[in-house]
Amino acid sequence: MKTFFALLLTGILLACYCQGQNVPGRFNKDSLARVLDSSVSDSLKARAGFLLADQWMDKDTGLAKKYVIAGERFGGAYPFWKAVSLLYRAKLIVDTAPDSAAGMFLQAEKKLKGFHSREAAFFRSVCWHDYAKVFHIYKDDPETYINLLLNQAIPLVLQSGDQLYLGKNYLDISFGFKNLREFSKAETYLHRAIETLRNIPGNTTYLAATYHTLSENCSLSGKPAQAALYLDSMQLLLTPYPKAEAWLDYYAAESMRLTIAENYEQSLETVDKGIALAQQLQQPYPEQRLLLQKFYALYNSRNLTRARDVALDLTWRKPFIDNASNRLQLFYGLVATYEDLKNIPEAYKWLQRYSQLSDSLAKSNLETRINALEIKFRNAEHQKKIAELNAANEKTGFALKRTRLLSWSLGLISALLLMVLLLWYLFYKSRKKAAIQQEQIKISHAMLQGQEEERGRVARDLHDGLGGLLASVQMNLSEAASGDLNGNRPTLNTAVGQLNKSISELRRIAHNMMPEMLLRLGLEAALRDLCDSFMPETTAIRFQCYDISPSLPQQEQVMIYRIIQELLTNAVKHASATRVLLQCNQRGRRFFITVEDNGVGFDMIAGHQKQGMGISNIRDRVAYLNGNIDILAGPNGQGTSINIEVYVTNEIQIGHTG
């Protein structure tokens, strides 16, 4: 019963454009005409001429052109009115040459951009408004139409302060959203239009059109009760003006509402009233629009014969049939009517005519319809094929998704495996490096331990073996010297002295290789003895010792002793220091060594590049005790400070209590 509601929407929208595309007609025509004959300035006369052209633009194009020429004549000396005249020239040709008119609208707006008055902002907004209308009516592009109104026309209207024209722009935006079937957005801008237009002088035409459009919007979105309320508001607004052309829109909207409500008899009565008023007002186009509404009511009431007659009558009526969109609606209506009347040849004929007017998308859809009319009994087969194609497409899409998912999964797994292999390789390399370092440390430990054992053996051999022999020789020589009566005593005494020196040097070497003091009295006493042995007349060594445990393992004591021995050797012999400070301190397992001197200093870069045996031995022994060394030194005689931290083992001493 509601086959043509989509077509009905398009027809109603075209009706709205015929009603609402003018500049607000707030001026009295007779008063404006008298201005042209008065003695006011030519600028005011030019303005009156253009405003009069607005009043007649949709009713009498010949008279409108006459007033445009008058405006150009009076405003020829004014750059502002010359720019405005370009706007009105475009208005005159927009129906016959919309592309040319669109270019002229933009040229006029560009020229008016150089003026900064409110009136200039108003006319610029008109340029953008009418330029946008080209896209909506002639190019079927409501999106661009809405965008231009929102972003170009309305900001300029707000600058001009013209509330009446602002309300009209909100109304026109709703037409665009209705064409897109976005009824909720259309309703939003219609309510804005009502709020803007309310209590504005000269608002009757636009306010009535807003109520009329709201009614249509509610009818098309399934809200008939609200549609009736808005039509009641429109009726109340127009009651003081029984012959107003807006009544024609009221009858069209009311007829549509009643048709949607399936109240076809009242719909036909309403549309007949509108047709009678249109004939009385000599408005052929609104009359023809109402005839189209009558066709919808007759068709949906299944009065197909009368519906066909009304539609055929409209096929020769001008200006309705001159509009391509109207022809499309009418031809399609005849297709549906003849098809329902089972007159397939006539339906096919009108469908061919409809197809010739359609765009590429419509032609594609109509081609399917023509085939359906030619081979009616293949519909089921076609539907089956379409279903199969859809199923195949869905299956293909699912397969593509599955393949894509599998590819992503494989890629992710490969990446994870690569990361695992990389981590394993890094871990293996780190373990291998650590093992090599550990092996090097073990070798160093073994070498140092072997050195100390060899030192001890050599020291014992020198002391017990060679030292004993030399001592025996010294005793024999001393006895020989004391009993010599042949005058060889001086020579023997010299030999005894040299032998004594050799024995002292032998004992010193043996002591350095394995200090006896360390073995008998411990680390602290051995270090004090070491400091005393390094103090010639020119060097003062200050030794400070804190909390050294006597229970340190002998091997670790020997290592610490050798480290300090090398440090003092460097300070006294190589740095020529006159003052040396040695500090030893133990805190649990941590053993701290600090040696500071005022010698010639230590070049850090050169020290790293050319490390002697002393520094190298120190580093090896520090590493043996899992420690670290920090050398703070400056060249040019600034002295040297060496800080060492090593780790030792406290042996537990088992005692008796009693």
ZAMARGU-4260 file (C-alpha; in steps of 0.2 Angstrom, whole numbers, plus 5000, padded with zeros to 4 digits):
<rodrens>
0) 5000/5000/5000 | 5015/5012/5002 | 5025/5008/4986 | 5028/5027/4982 | 5033/5034/4999
5) 5051/5037/4993 | 5045/5046/4978 | 5033/5055/4988 | 5047/5062/4998 | 5056/5069/4983
10) 5041/5077/4976 | 5038/5086/4992 | 5056/5092/4993 | 5054/5100/4976 | 5039/5109/4982
15) 5048/5116/4997 | 5062/5123/4985 | 5049/5132/4975 | 5042/5140/4991 | 5058/5144/5001
20) 5073/5150/4990 | 5071/5169/4990 | 5079/5182/5000 | 5067/5186/5015 | 5053/5197/5008
25) 5051/5208/5023 | 5048/5224/5012 | 5032/5230/5004 | 5033/5229/4985 | 5023/5246/4983
30) 5035/5255/4995 | 5050/5249/4986 | 5043/5254/4969 | 5040/5271/4975 | 5058/5273/4981
35) 5063/5270/4962 | 5053/5286/4958 | 5058/5297/4973 | 5072/5309/4974 | 5083/5298/4986
40) 5101/5294/4981 | 5105/5282/4967 | 5113/5270/4980 | 5096/5268/4989 | 5087/5266/4972
45) 5099/5252/4967 | 5095/5243/4983 | 5076/5245/4980 | 5078/5238/4963 | 5087/5222/4968
50) 5075/5219/4983 | 5060/5221/4971 | 5069/5208/4959 | 5069/5196/4974 | 5051/5198/4977
55) 5047/5193/4959 | 5061/5181/4955 | 5050/5165/4957 | 5034/5173/4951 | 5038/5183/4936
60) 5055/5182/4929 | 5052/5195/4916 | 5047/5208/4929 | 5062/5202/4940 | 5074/5205/4926
65) 5067/5223/4924 | 5071/5227/4942 | 5088/5219/4940 | 5091/5231/4926 | 5085/5246/4936
70) 5096/5241/4950 | 5111/5240/4938 | 5107/5257/4931 | 5106/5266/4948 | 5121/5257/4955
75) 5133/5258/4940 | 5143/5271/4949 | 5145/5261/4965 | 5157/5246/4965 | 5147/5238/4979
80) 5131/5238/4969 | 5140/5232/4954 | 5146/5217/4963 | 5128/5214/4970 | 5121/5215/4952
85) 5132/5200/4947 | 5123/5190/4960 | 5106/5195/4953 | 5112/5191/4935 | 5116/5174/4941
90) 5099/5172/4949 | 5091/5175/4933 | 5100/5162/4923 | 5102/5148/4937 | 5087/5138/4930
95) 5093/5138/4912 | 5112/5138/4915 | 5116/5132/4932 | 5135/5129/4929 | 5137/5147/4923
100) 5126/5154/4937 | 5137/5145/4949 | 5153/5153/4942 | 5144/5170/4944 | 5139/5167/4962
105) 5157/5164/4966 | 5163/5179/4956 | 5151/5190/4965 | 5156/5183/4982 | 5174/5187/4978
110) 5171/5205/4974 | 5160/5208/4989 | 5174/5201/5000 | 5182/5218/4999 | 5168/5226/5008
115) 5166/5224/5027 | 5149/5230/5031 | 5135/5220/5038 | 5125/5222/5022 | 5141/5215/5012
120) 5141/5200/5024 | 5123/5197/5020 | 5124/5197/5001 | 5140/5186/5002 | 5129/5174/5012
125) 5116/5174/4998 | 5130/5171/4985 | 5135/5155/4995 | 5117/5150/4998 | 5112/5151/4980
130) 5129/5142/4975 | 5125/5128/4987 | 5107/5127/4979 | 5115/5122/4962 | 5123/5107/4970
135) 5107/5101/4978 | 5094/5104/4964 | 5104/5103/4948 | 5118/5091/4953 | 5109/5080/4966
140) 5123/5082/4979 | 5115/5086/4996 | 5131/5083/5005 | 5140/5097/4997 | 5124/5108/4999
145) 5124/5105/5018 | 5143/5108/5019 | 5142/5125/5010 | 5127/5131/5020 | 5135/5126/5037
150) 5153/5132/5034 | 5151/5146/5022 | 5133/5154/5021 | 5128/5153/5040 | 5144/5161/5047
155) 5141/5176/5035 | 5123/5177/5040 | 5128/5178/5058 | 5140/5192/5054 | 5126/5201/5046
160) 5115/5199/5061 | 5100/5195/5049 | 5090/5183/5060 | 5076/5180/5047 | 5089/5174/5034
165) 5097/5164/5047 | 5081/5155/5050 | 5079/5152/5032 | 5096/5144/5031 | 5092/5132/5045
170) 5076/5127/5036 | 5086/5124/5019 | 5098/5113/5028 | 5084/5102/5034 | 5079/5099/5016
175) 5096/5092/5013 | 5095/5080/5027 | 5078/5075/5022 | 5084/5071/5005 | 5097/5060/5013
180) 5083/5052/5024 | 5092/5058/5040 | 5076/5063/5048 | 5082/5066/5065 | 5096/5078/5059
185) 5083/5087/5049 | 5072/5089/5064 | 5086/5097/5074 | 5088/5111/5061 | 5070/5113/5059
190) 5068/5116/5078 | 5083/5129/5076 | 5073/5137/5062 | 5058/5139/5073 | 5068/5146/5088
195) 5076/5159/5076 | 5061/5164/5066 | 5049/5166/5081 | 5044/5184/5085 | 5054/5190/5070
200) 5044/5203/5059 | 5040/5196/5041 | 5042/5178/5047 | 5026/5171/5041 | 5032/5163/5025
205) 5047/5154/5032 | 5039/5149/5048 | 5024/5141/5039 | 5036/5132/5028 | 5046/5126/5043
210) 5030/5119/5051 | 5025/5111/5035 | 5042/5103/5033 | 5042/5097/5051 | 5025/5089/5047
215) 5032/5080/5032 | 5047/5075/5042 | 5037/5067/5056 | 5026/5058/5043 | 5040/5050/5034
220) 5049/5045/5050 | 5033/5036/5057 | 5026/5050/5069 | 5009/5054/5062 | 5003/5062/5078
225) 5017/5075/5079 | 5014/5078/5060 | 4996/5083/5064 | 5002/5095/5078 | 5014/5104/5066
230) 5001/5106/5053 | 4989/5113/5066 | 5002/5126/5070 | 5004/5130/5052 | 4985/5131/5049
235) 4984/5143/5064 | 4998/5154/5057 | 4990/5155/5040 | 4972/5158/5046 | 4974/5177/5044
240) 4979/5175/5026 | 4966/5164/5018 | 4973/5167/5000 | 4992/5164/5005 | 5001/5153/4993
245) 5008/5144/5008 | 4991/5136/5010 | 4995/5125/4995 | 5010/5118/5004 | 4998/5115/5019
250) 4986/5105/5008 | 5000/5095/5000 | 5008/5090/5017 | 4990/5086/5025 | 4986/5075/5010
255) 5003/5066/5012 | 5000/5063/5031 | 4982/5056/5027 | 4989/5045/5014 | 5002/5038/5025
260) 4989/5035/5038 | 4979/5026/5025 | 4964/5038/5026 | 4963/5040/5008 | 4946/5048/5006
265) 4951/5063/5017 | 4967/5064/5008 | 4958/5066/4992 | 4946/5079/4999 | 4961/5089/5006
270) 4970/5088/4989 | 4955/5094/4979 | 4954/5109/4991 | 4972/5113/4987 | 4969/5111/4968
275) 4955/5123/4968 | 4965/5136/4978 | 4979/5134/4966 | 4968/5137/4951 | 4960/5152/4960
280) 4978/5160/4963 | 4983/5155/4946 | 4998/5145/4952 | 5000/5131/4939 | 5015/5122/4946
285) 5008/5120/4964 | 4992/5114/4956 | 5002/5101/4947 | 5011/5096/4963 | 4995/5093/4971
290) 4989/5082/4957 | 5004/5072/4960 | 4999/5070/4978 | 4981/5065/4972 | 4990/5051/4961
295) 4998/5044/4977 | 4982/5044/4986 | 4973/5035/4972 | 4987/5023/4969 | 4989/5018/4987
300) 4970/5016/4989 | 4971/5004/4974 | 4960/5015/4963 | 4972/5011/4949 | 4962/5017/4934
305) 4959/5035/4941 | 4977/5035/4947 | 4983/5031/4929 | 4972/5045/4922 | 4979/5058/4934
310) 4996/5052/4930 | 4993/5053/4911 | 4986/5070/4913 | 5001/5076/4921 | 5012/5070/4907
315) 5008/5085/4896 | 5006/5098/4909 | 5019/5112/4910 | 5030/5117/4919 | 5029/5101/4929
320) 5033/5089/4915 | 5048/5101/4910 | 5057/5096/4926 | 5067/5080/4924 | 5065/5074/4942
325) 5046/5076/4940 | 5046/5066/4924 | 5056/5052/4933 | 5043/5051/4947 | 5028/5051/4935
330) 5035/5038/4923 | 5040/5027/4937 | 5022/5029/4944 | 5015/5024/4928 | 5026/5009/4927
335) 5020/5003/4944 | 5002/5007/4940 | 5002/4998/4923 | 5011/4983/4931 | 4997/4982/4944
340) 4984/4983/4931 | 4993/4968/4922 | 4996/4978/4907 | 5014/4973/4905 | 5017/4981/4887
345) 5012/4998/4894 | 5023/4996/4909 | 5037/4991/4899 | 5035/5006/4888 | 5035/5018/4902
350) 5050/5009/4910 | 5060/5012/4895 | 5056/5030/4895 | 5060/5031/4914 | 5077/5022/4910
355) 5082/5035/4897 | 5081/5048/4911 | 5090/5039/4925 | 5108/5040/4929 | 5120/5025/4928
360) 5115/5018/4945 | 5096/5020/4941 | 5099/5012/4924 | 5107/4997/4932 | 5093/4994/4944
365) 5080/4997/4930 | 5088/4985/4918 | 5085/4971/4931 | 5067/4978/4932 | 5065/4977/4913
370) 5072/4959/4913 | 5059/4955/4926 | 5045/4962/4916 | 5051/4952/4900 | 5054/4936/4909
375) 5043/4936/4924 | 5045/4917/4928 | 5064/4918/4930 | 5063/4929/4946 | 5065/4914/4957
380) 5080/4908/4947 | 5088/4925/4948 | 5085/4926/4966 | 5093/4909/4968 | 5108/4914/4958
385) 5110/4930/4968 | 5109/4920/4984 | 5122/4908/4978 | 5133/4922/4973 | 5131/4930/4990
390) 5135/4914/4998 | 5150/4912/4987 | 5156/4929/4991 | 5153/4926/5010 | 5163/4910/5008
395) 5177/4918/4999 | 5177/4932/5011 | 5178/4920/5026 | 5192/4910/5017 | 5202/4926/5014
400) 5200/4931/5033 | 5205/4914/5038 | 5220/4914/5026 | 5225/4932/5033 | 5223/4926/5051
405) 5234/4911/5047 | 5247/4922/5039 | 5247/4933/5054 | 5248/4919/5066 | 5263/4911/5056
410) 5272/4927/5056 | 5269/4930/5074 | 5275/4912/5078 | 5290/4915/5067 | 5294/4931/5076
415) 5293/4923/5093 | 5304/4909/5088 | 5317/4921/5081 | 5317/4930/5097 | 5319/4914/5107
420) 5334/4909/5096 | 5341/4926/5098 | 5339/4926/5117 | 5346/4908/5118 | 5361/4914/5107
425) 5364/4929/5118 | 5363/4918/5134 | 5374/4905/5127 | 5387/4918/5122 | 5386/4926/5139
430) 5388/4909/5148 | 5403/4905/5137 | 5411/4922/5141 | 5408/4920/5159 | 5415/4902/5159
435) 5431/4909/5150 | 5433/4923/5163 | 5431/4910/5177 | 5444/4899/5169 | 5456/4914/5168
440) 5453/4918/5186 | 5456/4900/5191 | 5472/4901/5181 | 5477/4917/5189 | 5473/4910/5206
445) 5484/4895/5203 | 5498/4905/5196 | 5498/4917/5211 | 5497/4903/5223 | 5511/4894/5214
450) 5521/4910/5215 | 5519/4911/5234 | 5523/4893/5236 | 5539/4895/5226 | 5544/4911/5235
455) 5542/4901/5252 | 5552/4887/5246 | 5566/4898/5239 | 5566/4908/5255 | 5568/4893/5266
460) 5582/4886/5254 | 5591/4903/5255 | 5589/4904/5274 | 5592/4887/5279 | 5604/4881/5266
465) 5615/4895/5259 | 5612/4906/5274 | 5619/4892/5285 | 5634/4889/5274 | 5638/4908/5273
470) 5636/4909/5292 | 5648/4895/5295 | 5661/4903/5283 | 5659/4919/5292 | 5663/4911/5308
475) 5678/4902/5302 | 5685/4918/5294 | 5682/4927/5310 | 5692/4914/5320 | 5706/4915/5307
480) 5707/4934/5307 | 5709/4934/5326 | 5723/4921/5326 | 5733/4927/5312 | 5750/4932/5316
485) 5757/4934/5299 | 5750/4952/5295 | 5735/4946/5285 | 5722/4952/5297 | 5716/4968/5288
490) 5713/4957/5272 | 5703/4944/5282 | 5693/4958/5291 | 5688/4965/5275 | 5682/4948/5268
495) 5673/4946/5285 | 5664/4962/5282 | 5659/4959/5265 | 5653/4942/5270 | 5642/4950/5284
500) 5635/4961/5271 | 5631/4946/5260 | 5622/4937/5274 | 5612/4953/5278 | 5607/4955/5260
505) 5602/4936/5259 | 5592/4938/5274 | 5583/4953/5267 | 5579/4944/5251 | 5573/4929/5260
510) 5562/4941/5271 | 5554/4949/5256 | 5550/4933/5248 | 5541/4926/5263 | 5541/4938/5278
515) 5544/4928/5294 | 5535/4941/5304 | 5519/4938/5294 | 5520/4919/5298 | 5524/4922/5316
520) 5514/4937/5322 | 5501/4940/5309 | 5497/4953/5295 | 5496/4969/5306 | 5514/4966/5313
525) 5521/4962/5296 | 5514/4978/5289 | 5522/4988/5302 | 5538/4980/5300 | 5536/4982/5281
530) 5534/5001/5283 | 5549/5002/5295 | 5560/4993/5281 | 5554/5006/5268 | 5558/5022/5278
535) 5575/5029/5273 | 5580/5045/5280 | 5570/5055/5266 | 5553/5046/5267 | 5540/5046/5281
540) 5527/5032/5281 | 5512/5034/5292 | 5503/5017/5295 | 5485/5016/5302 | 5477/5000/5305
545) 5459/4997/5311 | 5449/4981/5316 | 5460/4969/5306 | 5455/4951/5311 | 5469/4940/5316
550) 5459/4925/5309 | 5461/4929/5291 | 5467/4914/5281 | 5486/4914/5278 | 5485/4914/5259
555) 5474/4930/5260 | 5485/4938/5272 | 5500/4935/5260 | 5490/4942/5245 | 5486/4958/5255
560) 5504/4959/5261 | 5510/4958/5243 | 5498/4971/5237 | 5504/4984/5250 | 5522/4979/5247
565) 5520/4983/5228 | 5511/5000/5232 | 5525/5005/5245 | 5538/5001/5232 | 5530/5011/5219
570) 5528/5026/5231 | 5545/5026/5238 | 5556/5020/5223 | 5547/5026/5208 | 5537/5041/5214
575) 5551/5047/5225 | 5538/5052/5238 | 5543/5060/5255 | 5527/5057/5264 | 5516/5041/5262
580) 5500/5037/5271 | 5494/5018/5273 | 5477/5014/5280 | 5470/4997/5282 | 5453/4994/5288
585) 5442/4978/5289 | 5422/4978/5290 | 5416/4960/5290 | 5422/4952/5274 | 5427/4968/5266
590) 5445/4974/5268 | 5450/4992/5263 | 5467/4998/5258 | 5471/5016/5255 | 5489/5022/5250
595) 5492/5041/5247 | 5508/5049/5243 | 5515/5066/5237 | 5526/5059/5224 | 5528/5064/5206
600) 5510/5057/5202 | 5503/5044/5190 | 5498/5047/5172 | 5481/5038/5171 | 5482/5036/5151
605) 5500/5031/5151 | 5497/5020/5166 | 5484/5010/5156 | 5494/5010/5140 | 5511/5005/5148
610) 5507/4995/5164 | 5523/4988/5173 | 5524/4972/5182 | 5520/4981/5198 | 5503/4987/5193
615) 5499/4971/5184 | 5503/4961/5199 | 5493/4972/5210 | 5478/4970/5198 | 5480/4951/5197
620) 5480/4950/5216 | 5465/4961/5219 | 5455/4951/5206 | 5461/4935/5215 | 5452/4942/5231
625) 5436/4948/5220 | 5440/4966/5223 | 5442/4982/5213 | 5455/4996/5213 | 5453/5014/5210
630) 5468/5026/5206 | 5466/5044/5208 | 5481/5053/5202 | 5486/5069/5193 | 5502/5073/5183
635) 5514/5087/5187 | 5518/5082/5205 | 5500/5082/5212 | 5503/5065/5221 | 5493/5048/5219
640) 5479/5041/5229 | 5475/5022/5227 | 5459/5014/5235 | 5457/4996/5235 | 5442/4985/5241
645) 5444/4966/5242 | 5434/4952/5250 | 5442/4941/5263 | 5436/4925/5273 | 5435/4926/5292
650) 5440/4909/5299 | 5430/4904/5315 | 5441/4902/5330 | 5435/4888/5341 | 5439/4891/5360
655) 5435/4884/5377 | 5424/4892/5390 | 5425/4887/5408
</rodrens>
